[in-house]
Amino acid sequence: MAKNYYEITLALAGICQSARLVQQLAHQGHCDSDALHVSLNSVIDLNPGSTAGVYGGSEANLKLGLETLLGVLNASSRQGPGAELTRYTLSLMVLERKLAASKGAMDTLGERIAGLQRQLEHFDLESDTLLNAMAGIYVDVISPLGPRIQVTGSPAVLQSPQIQAKVRATLLAGIRSAVLWHQVGGGRLQLMFSRNRLSTQARQILAHC
């Protein structure tokens, strides 16, 4: 069956968007608020009508992720900001595979996300309550699967409990996109052998944004 590179690229951009937001939060203490909202919301919408539907139904909602994806695909340096983004992206993919292999973790994740949906009736998506709840899911369900993602940035920024919660909630969103990526036919080999095709697709989608 032919791979749907449009859907694969969108989901991959979702992973990269989370990676970029984590990087922004860790270094600066703030991030692109619109992109953050889209990524966090993707965790809670469990029955989207399409791949784009996971991200609010608009390709433009993944602009930051698509730009980051192009940077990751074309990164030549093994150091600096680009290497950090690549490491976060690949680490999220590794964790998702461990999650997929653990039925217990998958079941717990589903139950905990259903709990988030109930909390949304009383609190905003980006309230401390919801962010802490998402961070808690990441710490309790995803982190123990290992290996842990080492987030690098400003030590002063990363000491803030609020930033820590946002970073973990954003990593949970990255796992959501990694799950989606596999569901639509994504795989690690594409990053090695289909980079040009993914780059072309990402540029085409960005041209519409």
Disulfide bonds with the S-S distance in Angstrom:
none
